[in-house]
Amino acid sequence: MAHATDGGKRLRGFLVLETARLHGIGAEVAIWPATAIEALHAYSLVHDDLPCMDDDDLRRGLPTVHRKWDEATAVLAGDALQSLAFELVTAPEVGSGDLRAKLARTLAVAAGAQGMVLGQTLDIAAETAPEPLSLDAITALQQGKTGALIAWATLAGPRMAGADTAPLAAYAKALGLAFQIADDILDVTGDTATVGKATGKDASAGKATFVSHLGLDGAKRRANDLMQSACDALSVYGGDADTLRDAARFVVARKN
Amino acid sequence: MAHATDGGKRLRGFLVLETARLHGIGAEVAIWPATAIEALHAYSLVHDDLPCMDDDDLRRGLPTVHRKWDEATAVLAGDALQSLAFELVTAPEVGSGDLRAKLARTLAVAAGAQGMVLGQTLDIAAETAPEPLSLDAITALQQGKTGALIAWATLAGPRMAGADTAPLAAYAKALGLAFQIADDILDVTGDTATVGKATGKDASAGKATFVSHLGLDGAKRRANDLMQSACDALSVYGGDADTLRDAARFVVARKN
């Protein structure tokens, strides 16, 4: 479990901390949902890397859990990381019972068969589909696979403060999609040492991606447009949201 | 997910409903934590049956999820069942935010690396240990592997009512151990058609069990003693707990 949560960008944890700060909630409180979403995300990577799923040897520049240990350890470590996420998000330090129950319930929905696992299932089904996925289908898949947890992390701040979630929901939607397009671009343009995981997998698998549909330049333009939309969605927060704007720029410019 | 939750004894869900009823809480409320613990238990069976774990073809008289579909489906269905458990246990119908957060948090601890997954990990480690496990080590392993969820289910009633959990904690401890001993006995004496899963696995794997330590008659006596202890722990509830006493008798007399 420690190995699986080591390294990484910790984008989702950052989004919790930063959207909490934006609503006047300190890191000593927000660290609980921030670590919860990182544990949940780490579980999804451990299971996603399994031989029966994406069969990856490298993650965050380190051997994957089933490579360093074995498959049973990877299944169990992932399972326990999911449990840990719900333990962390319901810690008494987070606040009222109502808030903790709401954070746990929304996290469960984002992680489950209507969110992340749905996206994963669609992704695996696409491998054996007779036709490559349309751009709309890829977008829908992404909204589950990576979008649901990014949205939960981004909404944690306003949820904890009981504030309007609409501006950050718009930011999260654009950010999540930009993130996935950047991932598809990195699979084409990145090298394994820098990205920290295998690259070139989509093309060699003949998988439909944002790059295969839009071309490399078209995908870069789309990612930049979405980055701009994400920044625009933050106008209500003024200069206070500049770090979140930087995060949107980072998401499309990142090398790993 | 539907296949994995089909059939079975539903002992854990029953324990939630019955201990809730004992504290004046109706089934329309208790059904939420009852279905939550059944979803969580079902997830653990789906992952436990995977080729990299116990590699079982049959569960509850039906093909296991990875046999009926494939391993990726089994990993994902299990993952989503765990998420679903936390969605169900935090349903607004359960009661106050404090109660829902408490049920979610205790469930996360019971399921995770200090509870069920710890027991599973010890069980897998035992397969390659140089010496067979001692009776104490098997007992500790069982308290995690099956004891933690049985205890959570049994304590759900008093927790929901804000009542003393001590009598039912004693009942659950004896019941959980009796349950595991009965499982070990069934592995020796049962046939696959009746039990609904493969039998004779422990002996052929040379695995230390309650039966290998105590002998068949000794294990039966121990299970009966524990059943009696479980019934005695209910004295404070009088005749109102007769159904829970019947459940303890069922656990040691069951054929599947």
Interface residues (C-beta under 8 A of the other chain):
Chain A: M1 Y43 S44 H47 L50 C52 M53 D70 E71 A72 T73 V75 L76 G78 D79 A80 Q82 S83 L84 A85 F86 E87 T90 A91 S96 G97 D98 L99 R100 A101 K102 A104 R105 L107 A108 V109 A111 G112 A113 V117 Q120 T121 I124
Chain B: M1 Y43 S44 H47 L50 C52 M53 D70 E71 A72 T73 V75 L76 G78 D79 A80 Q82 S83 L84 A85 F86 E87 T90 A91 S96 G97 D98 L99 R100 A101 K102 A104 R105 L107 A108 V109 A111 G112 A113 V117 Q120 T121 I124
